[in-house]
Every structure is written in structure tokens, then in C-alpha cells.
């Protein structure tokens, strides 16, 4: 069941980057690696053999990143925190 976390990371990556098709491979010793294919081309290995945690981190950092939406209220709250912090120094 270790591969569920890794396959979820690959699914997120495929949703973020539609220019390529990503998949994962697993070695006999339990390490994971990331594969990338463009169009109908054969997949190429784009990572070293990684542990589960390293693989998920690598997959999450690969490709375009999702922009975090920030509301006006969040901005105002951050500004308030900055003012309080500056006044206490």
C-alpha cells in the first residue's frame, strides 16, 4: 500500500502539467522513480531511485506549481500581524 501515496503524487502532477504524461516505476528493492512521456514518445526516466518520501517530494516539486489563492481578508490579516510585530520590537 506504500505505492498509493506515490501514485497520488503522480496523479496531482498529471493534473498540474498536461504537456506531459507522467508515470512511476518501482524497483525490486522498493525504490520509486518518475517517468515522463511527451505525446506518443516512449517514457524517459527523469529521477533517480528514491524512497517514498523523496519521491513524493520530487513529484510535488516537478512541473508547474499551483498558485495559492489569497483573499483580501488574508492580506489584511497578514498586514495586521506585521504591524503588531513591528510595534513589539
CNS distance restraints for C-alpha pairs under 8 A (distance, minus, plus):
assign (resid   1 and name CA) (resid   5 and name CA) 7.99 0.50 0.50
assign (resid   2 and name CA) (resid   6 and name CA) 7.19 0.50 0.50
assign (resid   2 and name CA) (resid  52 and name CA) 7.47 0.50 0.50
assign (resid   3 and name CA) (resid   7 and name CA) 5.92 0.50 0.50
assign (resid   3 and name CA) (resid  52 and name CA) 7.93 0.50 0.50
assign (resid   4 and name CA) (resid   8 and name CA) 6.12 0.50 0.50
assign (resid   5 and name CA) (resid   9 and name CA) 6.44 0.50 0.50
assign (resid   5 and name CA) (resid  52 and name CA) 7.98 0.50 0.50
assign (resid   5 and name CA) (resid  56 and name CA) 7.46 0.50 0.50
assign (resid   6 and name CA) (resid  10 and name CA) 6.46 0.50 0.50
assign (resid   6 and name CA) (resid  24 and name CA) 7.91 0.50 0.50
assign (resid   6 and name CA) (resid  52 and name CA) 6.68 0.50 0.50
assign (resid   6 and name CA) (resid  55 and name CA) 6.95 0.50 0.50
assign (resid   6 and name CA) (resid  56 and name CA) 5.77 0.50 0.50
assign (resid   7 and name CA) (resid  11 and name CA) 6.17 0.50 0.50
assign (resid   7 and name CA) (resid  24 and name CA) 7.27 0.50 0.50
assign (resid   8 and name CA) (resid  12 and name CA) 6.26 0.50 0.50
assign (resid   9 and name CA) (resid  13 and name CA) 6.25 0.50 0.50
assign (resid   9 and name CA) (resid  56 and name CA) 5.75 0.50 0.50
assign (resid   9 and name CA) (resid  59 and name CA) 6.04 0.50 0.50
assign (resid   9 and name CA) (resid  60 and name CA) 6.47 0.50 0.50
assign (resid  10 and name CA) (resid  14 and name CA) 6.16 0.50 0.50
assign (resid  10 and name CA) (resid  22 and name CA) 6.54 0.50 0.50
assign (resid  10 and name CA) (resid  23 and name CA) 6.35 0.50 0.50
assign (resid  10 and name CA) (resid  24 and name CA) 7.12 0.50 0.50
assign (resid  10 and name CA) (resid  59 and name CA) 6.41 0.50 0.50
assign (resid  11 and name CA) (resid  15 and name CA) 6.26 0.50 0.50
assign (resid  12 and name CA) (resid  16 and name CA) 6.33 0.50 0.50
assign (resid  12 and name CA) (resid  60 and name CA) 7.73 0.50 0.50
assign (resid  13 and name CA) (resid  17 and name CA) 6.04 0.50 0.50
assign (resid  13 and name CA) (resid  22 and name CA) 7.35 0.50 0.50
assign (resid  13 and name CA) (resid  59 and name CA) 6.52 0.50 0.50
assign (resid  13 and name CA) (resid  60 and name CA) 6.70 0.50 0.50
assign (resid  13 and name CA) (resid  62 and name CA) 7.29 0.50 0.50
assign (resid  13 and name CA) (resid  63 and name CA) 6.94 0.50 0.50
assign (resid  14 and name CA) (resid  18 and name CA) 6.07 0.50 0.50
assign (resid  14 and name CA) (resid  20 and name CA) 7.46 0.50 0.50
assign (resid  14 and name CA) (resid  21 and name CA) 6.37 0.50 0.50
assign (resid  14 and name CA) (resid  22 and name CA) 6.07 0.50 0.50
assign (resid  16 and name CA) (resid  63 and name CA) 7.08 0.50 0.50
assign (resid  16 and name CA) (resid  64 and name CA) 6.28 0.50 0.50
assign (resid  16 and name CA) (resid  65 and name CA) 7.05 0.50 0.50
assign (resid  16 and name CA) (resid  66 and name CA) 7.04 0.50 0.50
assign (resid  17 and name CA) (resid  63 and name CA) 5.86 0.50 0.50
assign (resid  17 and name CA) (resid  64 and name CA) 6.22 0.50 0.50
assign (resid  19 and name CA) (resid  38 and name CA) 6.99 0.50 0.50
assign (resid  20 and name CA) (resid  36 and name CA) 6.38 0.50 0.50
assign (resid  20 and name CA) (resid  37 and name CA) 5.66 0.50 0.50
assign (resid  20 and name CA) (resid  38 and name CA) 4.87 0.50 0.50
assign (resid  20 and name CA) (resid  39 and name CA) 7.03 0.50 0.50
assign (resid  21 and name CA) (resid  36 and name CA) 5.73 0.50 0.50
assign (resid  21 and name CA) (resid  37 and name CA) 5.12 0.50 0.50
assign (resid  21 and name CA) (resid  38 and name CA) 6.28 0.50 0.50
assign (resid  21 and name CA) (resid  39 and name CA) 7.60 0.50 0.50
assign (resid  22 and name CA) (resid  34 and name CA) 7.10 0.50 0.50
assign (resid  22 and name CA) (resid  35 and name CA) 5.59 0.50 0.50
assign (resid  22 and name CA) (resid  36 and name CA) 4.57 0.50 0.50
assign (resid  22 and name CA) (resid  37 and name CA) 6.38 0.50 0.50
assign (resid  23 and name CA) (resid  34 and name CA) 6.09 0.50 0.50
assign (resid  23 and name CA) (resid  35 and name CA) 5.12 0.50 0.50
assign (resid  23 and name CA) (resid  36 and name CA) 6.51 0.50 0.50
assign (resid  24 and name CA) (resid  32 and name CA) 6.78 0.50 0.50
assign (resid  24 and name CA) (resid  33 and name CA) 5.66 0.50 0.50
assign (resid  24 and name CA) (resid  34 and name CA) 4.64 0.50 0.50
assign (resid  24 and name CA) (resid  35 and name CA) 5.60 0.50 0.50
assign (resid  25 and name CA) (resid  32 and name CA) 5.64 0.50 0.50
assign (resid  25 and name CA) (resid  33 and name CA) 5.20 0.50 0.50
assign (resid  25 and name CA) (resid  34 and name CA) 6.37 0.50 0.50
assign (resid  25 and name CA) (resid  35 and name CA) 7.15 0.50 0.50
assign (resid  26 and name CA) (resid  30 and name CA) 6.17 0.50 0.50
assign (resid  26 and name CA) (resid  31 and name CA) 5.58 0.50 0.50
assign (resid  26 and name CA) (resid  32 and name CA) 4.48 0.50 0.50
assign (resid  26 and name CA) (resid  33 and name CA) 6.31 0.50 0.50
assign (resid  27 and name CA) (resid  31 and name CA) 5.27 0.50 0.50
assign (resid  27 and name CA) (resid  32 and name CA) 6.38 0.50 0.50
assign (resid  27 and name CA) (resid  49 and name CA) 7.77 0.50 0.50
assign (resid  30 and name CA) (resid  51 and name CA) 7.66 0.50 0.50
assign (resid  31 and name CA) (resid  49 and name CA) 5.47 0.50 0.50
assign (resid  31 and name CA) (resid  50 and name CA) 5.26 0.50 0.50
assign (resid  31 and name CA) (resid  51 and name CA) 5.22 0.50 0.50
assign (resid  31 and name CA) (resid  52 and name CA) 6.97 0.50 0.50
assign (resid  32 and name CA) (resid  49 and name CA) 5.47 0.50 0.50
assign (resid  32 and name CA) (resid  50 and name CA) 5.19 0.50 0.50
assign (resid  32 and name CA) (resid  51 and name CA) 6.25 0.50 0.50
assign (resid  32 and name CA) (resid  52 and name CA) 6.59 0.50 0.50
assign (resid  32 and name CA) (resid  55 and name CA) 6.34 0.50 0.50
assign (resid  33 and name CA) (resid  45 and name CA) 7.08 0.50 0.50
assign (resid  33 and name CA) (resid  46 and name CA) 7.58 0.50 0.50
assign (resid  33 and name CA) (resid  47 and name CA) 5.58 0.50 0.50
assign (resid  33 and name CA) (resid  48 and name CA) 6.00 0.50 0.50
assign (resid  33 and name CA) (resid  49 and name CA) 5.11 0.50 0.50
assign (resid  33 and name CA) (resid  50 and name CA) 6.19 0.50 0.50
assign (resid  33 and name CA) (resid  55 and name CA) 6.92 0.50 0.50
assign (resid  34 and name CA) (resid  45 and name CA) 5.92 0.50 0.50
assign (resid  34 and name CA) (resid  46 and name CA) 5.76 0.50 0.50
assign (resid  34 and name CA) (resid  47 and name CA) 5.50 0.50 0.50
assign (resid  34 and name CA) (resid  48 and name CA) 7.95 0.50 0.50
assign (resid  34 and name CA) (resid  55 and name CA) 7.77 0.50 0.50
assign (resid  34 and name CA) (resid  59 and name CA) 7.55 0.50 0.50
assign (resid  35 and name CA) (resid  43 and name CA) 5.70 0.50 0.50
assign (resid  35 and name CA) (resid  44 and name CA) 5.33 0.50 0.50
assign (resid  35 and name CA) (resid  45 and name CA) 4.48 0.50 0.50
assign (resid  35 and name CA) (resid  46 and name CA) 5.76 0.50 0.50
assign (resid  35 and name CA) (resid  47 and name CA) 7.56 0.50 0.50
assign (resid  36 and name CA) (resid  43 and name CA) 5.11 0.50 0.50
assign (resid  36 and name CA) (resid  44 and name CA) 5.38 0.50 0.50
assign (resid  36 and name CA) (resid  45 and name CA) 6.52 0.50 0.50
assign (resid  36 and name CA) (resid  46 and name CA) 6.70 0.50 0.50
assign (resid  37 and name CA) (resid  41 and name CA) 5.85 0.50 0.50
assign (resid  37 and name CA) (resid  42 and name CA) 5.94 0.50 0.50
assign (resid  37 and name CA) (resid  43 and name CA) 4.20 0.50 0.50
assign (resid  37 and name CA) (resid  44 and name CA) 6.28 0.50 0.50
assign (resid  38 and name CA) (resid  42 and name CA) 7.78 0.50 0.50
assign (resid  38 and name CA) (resid  43 and name CA) 7.54 0.50 0.50
assign (resid  50 and name CA) (resid  54 and name CA) 5.61 0.50 0.50
assign (resid  50 and name CA) (resid  55 and name CA) 5.38 0.50 0.50
assign (resid  51 and name CA) (resid  55 and name CA) 5.93 0.50 0.50
assign (resid  52 and name CA) (resid  56 and name CA) 6.22 0.50 0.50
assign (resid  53 and name CA) (resid  57 and name CA) 6.22 0.50 0.50
assign (resid  54 and name CA) (resid  58 and name CA) 6.02 0.50 0.50
assign (resid  55 and name CA) (resid  59 and name CA) 6.05 0.50 0.50
assign (resid  56 and name CA) (resid  60 and name CA) 6.08 0.50 0.50
assign (resid  57 and name CA) (resid  61 and name CA) 6.28 0.50 0.50
assign (resid  58 and name CA) (resid  62 and name CA) 6.16 0.50 0.50
assign (resid  61 and name CA) (resid  65 and name CA) 7.35 0.50 0.50
assign (resid  70 and name CA) (resid  74 and name CA) 6.17 0.50 0.50
assign (resid  70 and name CA) (resid  75 and name CA) 7.04 0.50 0.50
assign (resid  71 and name CA) (resid  75 and name CA) 6.50 0.50 0.50
assign (resid  72 and name CA) (resid  76 and name CA) 6.21 0.50 0.50
assign (resid  73 and name CA) (resid  77 and name CA) 6.06 0.50 0.50
assign (resid  74 and name CA) (resid  78 and name CA) 6.17 0.50 0.50
assign (resid  75 and name CA) (resid  79 and name CA) 6.21 0.50 0.50
assign (resid  76 and name CA) (resid  80 and name CA) 6.24 0.50 0.50
assign (resid  77 and name CA) (resid  81 and name CA) 6.27 0.50 0.50
assign (resid  78 and name CA) (resid  82 and name CA) 6.22 0.50 0.50
assign (resid  79 and name CA) (resid  83 and name CA) 6.34 0.50 0.50
assign (resid  80 and name CA) (resid  84 and name CA) 6.33 0.50 0.50
assign (resid  81 and name CA) (resid  85 and name CA) 6.09 0.50 0.50
assign (resid  82 and name CA) (resid  86 and name CA) 6.06 0.50 0.50
assign (resid  83 and name CA) (resid  87 and name CA) 6.19 0.50 0.50
assign (resid  84 and name CA) (resid  88 and name CA) 6.45 0.50 0.50
assign (resid  85 and name CA) (resid  89 and name CA) 6.89 0.50 0.50
